[in-house]
Amino acid sequence: MANLVQGTVCKILGKEEIKPHKVRYYLENRDAEFEQKMAEVLCVFREVQVLKKALCQGRAKPVTIVSCHEKPGTQAIATTAPDLPPEPGVHSGFARDHEYKRHGTLSLLAGIDLLTGKVHALVRDRHRSREFIELLRLLDAAYPRGTTIKLILDNHSAHISRENRAWLATRPNGRFELTFTPKHGWWLNLIEGFFSNFARSVLRHIRVASKYELKERIMAGTDDINRHPVIQTWSYKLAEAALYDSNQEKR
Protein backbone atom coordinates (compact mmCIF):
# COMPACT_ATOMS: atom_id res chain seq x y z
CA MET A 1 0.00 0.00 0.00
CA ALA A 2 2.85 2.41 0.79
CA ASN A 3 4.14 2.06 -2.76
CA LEU A 4 0.81 2.69 -4.53
CA VAL A 5 0.62 5.86 -6.56
CA GLN A 6 -2.46 8.07 -6.57
CA GLY A 7 -3.52 7.01 -10.08
CA THR A 8 -3.63 3.34 -9.07
CA VAL A 9 -5.70 4.12 -5.97
CA CYS A 10 -8.17 6.13 -8.09
CA LYS A 11 -8.51 3.25 -10.57
CA ILE A 12 -9.27 0.80 -7.74
CA LEU A 13 -11.82 3.13 -6.13
CA GLY A 14 -13.31 3.98 -9.52
CA LYS A 15 -14.44 0.38 -9.98
CA GLU A 16 -16.46 0.46 -6.75
CA GLU A 17 -19.96 1.80 -6.20
CA ILE A 18 -18.76 4.15 -3.45
CA LYS A 19 -16.15 6.66 -4.66
CA PRO A 20 -14.83 8.63 -1.66
CA HIS A 21 -12.06 10.16 -3.78
CA LYS A 22 -14.60 12.20 -5.75
CA VAL A 23 -16.65 15.24 -4.73
CA ARG A 24 -20.01 15.98 -6.35
CA TYR A 25 -21.50 19.38 -5.62
CA TYR A 26 -25.19 20.00 -5.07
CA LEU A 27 -27.32 23.03 -4.27
CA GLU A 28 -29.41 22.91 -1.12
CA ASN A 29 -32.91 24.36 -1.36
CA ARG A 30 -32.85 27.32 1.03
CA ASP A 31 -36.16 28.88 -0.05
CA ALA A 32 -39.14 27.52 1.89
CA GLU A 33 -41.49 29.07 -0.68
CA PHE A 34 -39.62 27.75 -3.72
CA GLU A 35 -42.57 25.83 -5.19
CA GLN A 36 -44.99 28.73 -4.77
CA LYS A 37 -42.59 31.26 -6.30
CA MET A 38 -41.81 28.88 -9.16
CA ALA A 39 -45.54 28.49 -9.81
CA GLU A 40 -45.92 32.27 -9.98
CA VAL A 41 -43.15 32.51 -12.59
CA LEU A 42 -44.69 29.66 -14.57
CA CYS A 43 -48.04 31.43 -14.49
CA VAL A 44 -46.38 34.39 -16.18
CA PHE A 45 -44.98 32.05 -18.85
CA ARG A 46 -48.47 30.63 -19.29
CA GLU A 47 -49.75 34.16 -19.78
CA VAL A 48 -47.17 34.56 -22.55
CA GLN A 49 -48.86 31.73 -24.44
CA VAL A 50 -52.27 33.35 -24.00
CA LEU A 51 -50.98 36.72 -25.21
CA LYS A 52 -49.29 35.15 -28.24
CA LYS A 53 -52.54 33.43 -29.20
CA ALA A 54 -54.47 36.70 -28.84
CA LEU A 55 -51.86 38.49 -30.95
CA CYS A 56 -52.18 35.91 -33.75
CA GLN A 57 -55.94 36.38 -33.71
CA GLY A 58 -55.61 40.14 -34.00
CA ARG A 59 -56.73 40.73 -30.43
CA ALA A 60 -53.55 42.26 -29.05
CA LYS A 61 -53.73 43.21 -25.37
CA PRO A 62 -51.87 46.16 -23.78
CA VAL A 63 -49.50 43.84 -21.91
CA THR A 64 -45.92 42.77 -22.58
CA ILE A 65 -43.68 40.40 -20.65
CA VAL A 66 -39.93 40.94 -20.41
CA SER A 67 -37.34 38.60 -18.91
CA CYS A 68 -34.53 40.69 -17.36
CA HIS A 69 -31.10 40.01 -15.96
CA GLU A 70 -27.45 41.15 -15.99
CA LYS A 71 -24.34 39.47 -17.35
CA PRO A 72 -21.47 41.01 -15.35
CA GLY A 73 -17.72 40.58 -15.69
CA THR A 74 -17.39 40.41 -19.47
CA GLN A 75 -13.66 40.89 -19.94
CA ALA A 76 -12.16 43.33 -22.43
CA ILE A 77 -9.04 41.38 -23.43
CA ALA A 78 -6.49 42.49 -26.01
CA THR A 79 -3.90 40.44 -27.81
CA THR A 80 -0.21 41.25 -27.31
CA ALA A 81 0.78 39.86 -30.72
CA PRO A 82 -1.10 39.48 -34.03
CA ASP A 83 -3.25 36.36 -34.58
CA LEU A 84 -1.71 34.06 -37.18
CA PRO A 85 -4.02 32.72 -39.93
CA PRO A 86 -4.29 28.99 -40.62
CA GLU A 87 -1.37 27.54 -42.50
CA PRO A 88 -1.21 24.07 -44.07
CA GLY A 89 1.23 21.82 -42.29
CA VAL A 90 1.73 24.30 -39.45
CA HIS A 91 -1.61 24.87 -37.70
CA SER A 92 -5.12 24.20 -38.99
CA GLY A 93 -6.79 27.05 -37.10
CA PHE A 94 -5.88 30.55 -36.07
CA ALA A 95 -2.85 30.71 -33.77
CA ARG A 96 -2.98 33.15 -30.87
CA ASP A 97 -0.25 34.16 -28.45
CA HIS A 98 -0.88 32.95 -24.90
CA GLU A 99 -0.19 36.36 -23.40
CA TYR A 100 -2.93 38.97 -23.32
CA LYS A 101 -3.69 42.37 -21.84
CA ARG A 102 -6.70 43.15 -19.65
CA HIS A 103 -8.63 46.39 -20.13
CA GLY A 104 -11.23 45.76 -17.42
CA THR A 105 -14.75 44.36 -17.47
CA LEU A 106 -18.23 45.42 -18.56
CA SER A 107 -21.75 44.41 -17.58
CA LEU A 108 -24.51 43.67 -20.05
CA LEU A 109 -27.96 44.55 -18.71
CA ALA A 110 -30.72 43.18 -20.88
CA GLY A 111 -34.40 42.38 -21.12
CA ILE A 112 -35.87 40.11 -23.76
CA ASP A 113 -39.48 40.58 -24.86
CA LEU A 114 -41.05 37.12 -24.66
CA LEU A 115 -43.76 38.05 -27.18
CA THR A 116 -41.55 39.46 -29.95
CA GLY A 117 -38.01 38.29 -29.14
CA LYS A 118 -36.69 41.87 -29.15
CA VAL A 119 -33.69 42.43 -26.88
CA HIS A 120 -33.42 45.69 -24.92
CA ALA A 121 -29.81 46.11 -23.84
CA LEU A 122 -27.40 48.43 -22.07
CA VAL A 123 -23.67 48.03 -21.51
CA ARG A 124 -22.21 49.67 -18.43
CA ASP A 125 -19.12 49.39 -16.22
CA ARG A 126 -21.21 48.13 -13.31
CA HIS A 127 -24.69 46.76 -12.58
CA ARG A 128 -25.92 48.67 -9.54
CA SER A 129 -29.39 50.06 -8.87
CA ARG A 130 -28.72 53.14 -10.98
CA GLU A 131 -27.78 51.03 -14.00
CA PHE A 132 -30.84 48.83 -13.54
CA ILE A 133 -33.03 51.94 -13.38
CA GLU A 134 -31.46 52.96 -16.70
CA LEU A 135 -32.73 49.67 -18.14
CA LEU A 136 -36.17 50.33 -16.68
CA ARG A 137 -36.17 53.78 -18.30
CA LEU A 138 -35.26 52.16 -21.60
CA LEU A 139 -38.18 49.74 -21.30
CA ASP A 140 -40.50 52.53 -20.22
CA ALA A 141 -39.67 54.49 -23.37
CA ALA A 142 -39.95 51.44 -25.65
CA TYR A 143 -43.65 50.67 -25.01
CA PRO A 144 -46.74 52.85 -25.47
CA ARG A 145 -48.44 54.46 -22.50
CA GLY A 146 -51.11 52.22 -21.07
CA THR A 147 -49.10 49.05 -21.72
CA THR A 148 -48.39 46.97 -18.63
CA ILE A 149 -44.76 45.82 -18.57
CA LYS A 150 -44.42 42.59 -16.61
CA LEU A 151 -40.84 41.80 -15.61
CA ILE A 152 -39.36 38.46 -14.56
CA LEU A 153 -36.34 39.03 -12.31
CA ASP A 154 -34.12 37.33 -9.78
CA ASN A 155 -33.53 38.65 -6.26
CA HIS A 156 -30.41 40.66 -7.01
CA SER A 157 -30.04 43.62 -4.65
CA ALA A 158 -30.33 46.07 -7.55
CA HIS A 159 -33.80 44.72 -8.35
CA ILE A 160 -35.20 45.16 -4.85
CA SER A 161 -33.27 48.23 -3.69
CA ARG A 162 -34.79 51.33 -2.16
CA GLU A 163 -33.66 53.39 -5.17
CA ASN A 164 -35.39 51.02 -7.55
CA ARG A 165 -38.63 51.01 -5.57
CA ALA A 166 -38.57 54.82 -5.41
CA TRP A 167 -38.24 55.10 -9.18
CA LEU A 168 -41.03 52.59 -9.80
CA ALA A 169 -43.27 54.64 -7.51
CA THR A 170 -42.95 57.57 -9.94
CA ARG A 171 -44.51 55.56 -12.78
CA PRO A 172 -48.27 55.32 -13.39
CA ASN A 173 -50.08 52.68 -11.40
CA GLY A 174 -49.88 49.31 -13.17
CA ARG A 175 -47.10 50.34 -15.56
CA PHE A 176 -44.62 47.80 -14.13
CA GLU A 177 -45.37 44.46 -12.48
CA LEU A 178 -42.47 42.44 -11.06
CA THR A 179 -42.33 38.68 -10.59
CA PHE A 180 -39.26 37.29 -8.82
CA THR A 181 -37.74 33.85 -9.26
CA PRO A 182 -37.14 31.86 -6.06
CA LYS A 183 -33.70 31.78 -4.48
CA HIS A 184 -31.37 29.60 -6.56
CA GLY A 185 -34.09 29.49 -9.22
CA TRP A 186 -32.13 31.49 -11.79
CA TRP A 187 -32.77 28.75 -14.36
CA LEU A 188 -36.44 29.78 -14.40
CA ASN A 189 -35.52 33.05 -16.10
CA LEU A 190 -35.62 32.61 -19.88
CA ILE A 191 -33.02 35.31 -20.51
CA GLU A 192 -30.38 32.97 -19.10
CA GLY A 193 -30.64 30.98 -22.33
CA PHE A 194 -30.10 34.16 -24.33
CA PHE A 195 -26.97 35.02 -22.31
CA SER A 196 -25.62 31.51 -22.83
CA ASN A 197 -26.10 31.70 -26.61
CA PHE A 198 -24.67 35.23 -26.69
CA ALA A 199 -21.53 34.11 -24.84
CA ARG A 200 -20.98 31.23 -27.28
CA SER A 201 -21.61 33.26 -30.42
CA VAL A 202 -20.67 36.94 -29.92
CA LEU A 203 -18.27 36.81 -26.97
CA ARG A 204 -16.40 33.57 -27.62
CA HIS A 205 -12.69 34.13 -28.32
CA ILE A 206 -13.34 37.86 -28.58
CA ARG A 207 -10.31 40.18 -28.47
CA VAL A 208 -10.61 43.97 -28.39
CA ALA A 209 -8.32 46.97 -28.09
CA SER A 210 -10.40 48.74 -25.41
CA LYS A 211 -13.53 48.58 -23.27
CA TYR A 212 -15.17 50.96 -25.73
CA GLU A 213 -14.60 48.50 -28.58
CA LEU A 214 -16.05 45.68 -26.47
CA LYS A 215 -19.14 47.77 -25.78
CA GLU A 216 -19.56 48.51 -29.49
CA ARG A 217 -19.17 44.82 -30.36
CA ILE A 218 -21.76 43.78 -27.76
CA MET A 219 -24.29 46.35 -28.93
CA ALA A 220 -23.66 45.37 -32.55
CA GLY A 221 -24.36 41.78 -31.54
CA THR A 222 -27.71 42.66 -29.95
CA ASP A 223 -28.62 44.78 -32.99
CA ASP A 224 -27.92 41.80 -35.22
CA ILE A 225 -30.12 39.58 -33.04
CA ASN A 226 -32.93 42.14 -33.20
CA ARG A 227 -32.82 42.06 -37.00
CA HIS A 228 -33.85 38.40 -36.80
CA PRO A 229 -35.36 38.03 -33.30
CA VAL A 230 -35.91 34.60 -31.82
CA ILE A 231 -38.95 34.23 -29.57
CA GLN A 232 -38.01 32.36 -26.40
CA THR A 233 -40.53 29.75 -25.19
CA TRP A 234 -41.05 27.78 -22.01
CA SER A 235 -43.04 24.55 -21.67
CA TYR A 236 -41.67 22.81 -18.55
CA LYS A 237 -44.39 22.30 -15.89
CA LEU A 238 -46.83 24.73 -17.53
CA ALA A 239 -49.66 22.27 -16.82
CA GLU A 240 -48.91 22.58 -13.09
CA ALA A 241 -48.94 26.37 -13.51
CA ALA A 242 -52.43 26.20 -15.02
CA LEU A 243 -53.61 24.14 -12.03
CA TYR A 244 -52.04 26.61 -9.58
CA ASP A 245 -53.65 29.51 -11.43
CA SER A 246 -57.10 27.97 -11.29
CA ASN A 247 -56.75 27.28 -7.57
CA GLN A 248 -55.78 30.91 -6.96
CA GLU A 249 -58.87 32.09 -8.86
CA LYS A 250 -61.13 29.88 -6.74
CA ARG A 251 -59.73 31.46 -3.57
C-alpha positions in Angstrom: 0.0 0.0 0.0 2.8 2.4 0.8 4.1 2.1 -2.8 0.8 2.7 -4.5 0.6 5.9 -6.6 -2.5 8.1 -6.6 -3.5 7.0 -10.1 -3.6 3.3 -9.1 -5.7 4.1 -6.0 -8.2 6.1 -8.1 -8.5 3.2 -10.6 -9.3 0.8 -7.7 -11.8 3.1 -6.1 -13.3 4.0 -9.5 -14.4 0.4 -10.0 -16.5 0.5 -6.8 -20.0 1.8 -6.2 -18.8 4.1 -3.4 -16.2 6.7 -4.7 -14.8 8.6 -1.7 -12.1 10.2 -3.8 -14.6 12.2 -5.7 -16.7 15.2 -4.7 -20.0 16.0 -6.3 -21.5 19.4 -5.6 -25.2 20.0 -5.1 -27.3 23.0 -4.3 -29.4 22.9 -1.1 -32.9 24.4 -1.4 -32.8 27.3 1.0 -36.2 28.9 0.0 -39.1 27.5 1.9 -41.5 29.1 -0.7 -39.6 27.7 -3.7 -42.6 25.8 -5.2 -45.0 28.7 -4.8 -42.6 31.3 -6.3 -41.8 28.9 -9.2 -45.5 28.5 -9.8 -45.9 32.3 -10.0 -43.2 32.5 -12.6 -44.7 29.7 -14.6 -48.0 31.4 -14.5 -46.4 34.4 -16.2 -45.0 32.0 -18.9 -48.5 30.6 -19.3 -49.8 34.2 -19.8 -47.2 34.6 -22.6 -48.9 31.7 -24.4 -52.3 33.4 -24.0 -51.0 36.7 -25.2 -49.3 35.2 -28.2 -52.5 33.4 -29.2 -54.5 36.7 -28.8 -51.9 38.5 -30.9 -52.2 35.9 -33.7 -55.9 36.4 -33.7 -55.6 40.1 -34.0 -56.7 40.7 -30.4 -53.6 42.3 -29.0 -53.7 43.2 -25.4 -51.9 46.2 -23.8 -49.5 43.8 -21.9 -45.9 42.8 -22.6 -43.7 40.4 -20.6 -39.9 40.9 -20.4 -37.3 38.6 -18.9 -34.5 40.7 -17.4 -31.1 40.0 -16.0 -27.4 41.1 -16.0 -24.3 39.5 -17.3 -21.5 41.0 -15.4 -17.7 40.6 -15.7 -17.4 40.4 -19.5 -13.7 40.9 -19.9 -12.2 43.3 -22.4 -9.0 41.4 -23.4 -6.5 42.5 -26.0 -3.9 40.4 -27.8 -0.2 41.2 -27.3 0.8 39.9 -30.7 -1.1 39.5 -34.0 -3.2 36.4 -34.6 -1.7 34.1 -37.2 -4.0 32.7 -39.9 -4.3 29.0 -40.6 -1.4 27.5 -42.5 -1.2 24.1 -44.1 1.2 21.8 -42.3 1.7 24.3 -39.5 -1.6 24.9 -37.7 -5.1 24.2 -39.0 -6.8 27.1 -37.1 -5.9 30.6 -36.1 -2.8 30.7 -33.8 -3.0 33.2 -30.9 -0.3 34.2 -28.4 -0.9 33.0 -24.9 -0.2 36.4 -23.4 -2.9 39.0 -23.3 -3.7 42.4 -21.8 -6.7 43.2 -19.6 -8.6 46.4 -20.1 -11.2 45.8 -17.4 -14.8 44.4 -17.5 -18.2 45.4 -18.6 -21.8 44.4 -17.6 -24.5 43.7 -20.1 -28.0 44.5 -18.7 -30.7 43.2 -20.9 -34.4 42.4 -21.1 -35.9 40.1 -23.8 -39.5 40.6 -24.9 -41.0 37.1 -24.7 -43.8 38.1 -27.2 -41.5 39.5 -29.9 -38.0 38.3 -29.1 -36.7 41.9 -29.1 -33.7 42.4 -26.9 -33.4 45.7 -24.9 -29.8 46.1 -23.8 -27.4 48.4 -22.1 -23.7 48.0 -21.5 -22.2 49.7 -18.4 -19.1 49.4 -16.2 -21.2 48.1 -13.3 -24.7 46.8 -12.6 -25.9 48.7 -9.5 -29.4 50.1 -8.9 -28.7 53.1 -11.0 -27.8 51.0 -14.0 -30.8 48.8 -13.5 -33.0 51.9 -13.4 -31.5 53.0 -16.7 -32.7 49.7 -18.1 -36.2 50.3 -16.7 -36.2 53.8 -18.3 -35.3 52.2 -21.6 -38.2 49.7 -21.3 -40.5 52.5 -20.2 -39.7 54.5 -23.4 -40.0 51.4 -25.6 -43.6 50.7 -25.0 -46.7 52.8 -25.5 -48.4 54.5 -22.5 -51.1 52.2 -21.1 -49.1 49.0 -21.7 -48.4 47.0 -18.6 -44.8 45.8 -18.6 -44.4 42.6 -16.6 -40.8 41.8 -15.6 -39.4 38.5 -14.6 -36.3 39.0 -12.3 -34.1 37.3 -9.8 -33.5 38.6 -6.3 -30.4 40.7 -7.0 -30.0 43.6 -4.7 -30.3 46.1 -7.6 -33.8 44.7 -8.3 -35.2 45.2 -4.8 -33.3 48.2 -3.7 -34.8 51.3 -2.2 -33.7 53.4 -5.2 -35.4 51.0 -7.5 -38.6 51.0 -5.6 -38.6 54.8 -5.4 -38.2 55.1 -9.2 -41.0 52.6 -9.8 -43.3 54.6 -7.5 -43.0 57.6 -9.9 -44.5 55.6 -12.8 -48.3 55.3 -13.4 -50.1 52.7 -11.4 -49.9 49.3 -13.2 -47.1 50.3 -15.6 -44.6 47.8 -14.1 -45.4 44.5 -12.5 -42.5 42.4 -11.1 -42.3 38.7 -10.6 -39.3 37.3 -8.8 -37.7 33.9 -9.3 -37.1 31.9 -6.1 -33.7 31.8 -4.5 -31.4 29.6 -6.6 -34.1 29.5 -9.2 -32.1 31.5 -11.8 -32.8 28.7 -14.4 -36.4 29.8 -14.4 -35.5 33.1 -16.1 -35.6 32.6 -19.9 -33.0 35.3 -20.5 -30.4 33.0 -19.1 -30.6 31.0 -22.3 -30.1 34.2 -24.3 -27.0 35.0 -22.3 -25.6 31.5 -22.8 -26.1 31.7 -26.6 -24.7 35.2 -26.7 -21.5 34.1 -24.8 -21.0 31.2 -27.3 -21.6 33.3 -30.4 -20.7 36.9 -29.9 -18.3 36.8 -27.0 -16.4 33.6 -27.6 -12.7 34.1 -28.3 -13.3 37.9 -28.6 -10.3 40.2 -28.5 -10.6 44.0 -28.4 -8.3 47.0 -28.1 -10.4 48.7 -25.4 -13.5 48.6 -23.3 -15.2 51.0 -25.7 -14.6 48.5 -28.6 -16.0 45.7 -26.5 -19.1 47.8 -25.8 -19.6 48.5 -29.5 -19.2 44.8 -30.4 -21.8 43.8 -27.8 -24.3 46.4 -28.9 -23.7 45.4 -32.6 -24.4 41.8 -31.5 -27.7 42.7 -29.9 -28.6 44.8 -33.0 -27.9 41.8 -35.2 -30.1 39.6 -33.0 -32.9 42.1 -33.2 -32.8 42.1 -37.0 -33.8 38.4 -36.8 -35.4 38.0 -33.3 -35.9 34.6 -31.8 -39.0 34.2 -29.6 -38.0 32.4 -26.4 -40.5 29.8 -25.2 -41.1 27.8 -22.0 -43.0 24.6 -21.7 -41.7 22.8 -18.5 -44.4 22.3 -15.9 -46.8 24.7 -17.5 -49.7 22.3 -16.8 -48.9 22.6 -13.1 -48.9 26.4 -13.5 -52.4 26.2 -15.0 -53.6 24.1 -12.0 -52.0 26.6 -9.6 -53.7 29.5 -11.4 -57.1 28.0 -11.3 -56.7 27.3 -7.6 -55.8 30.9 -7.0 -58.9 32.1 -8.9 -61.1 29.9 -6.7 -59.7 31.5 -3.6 
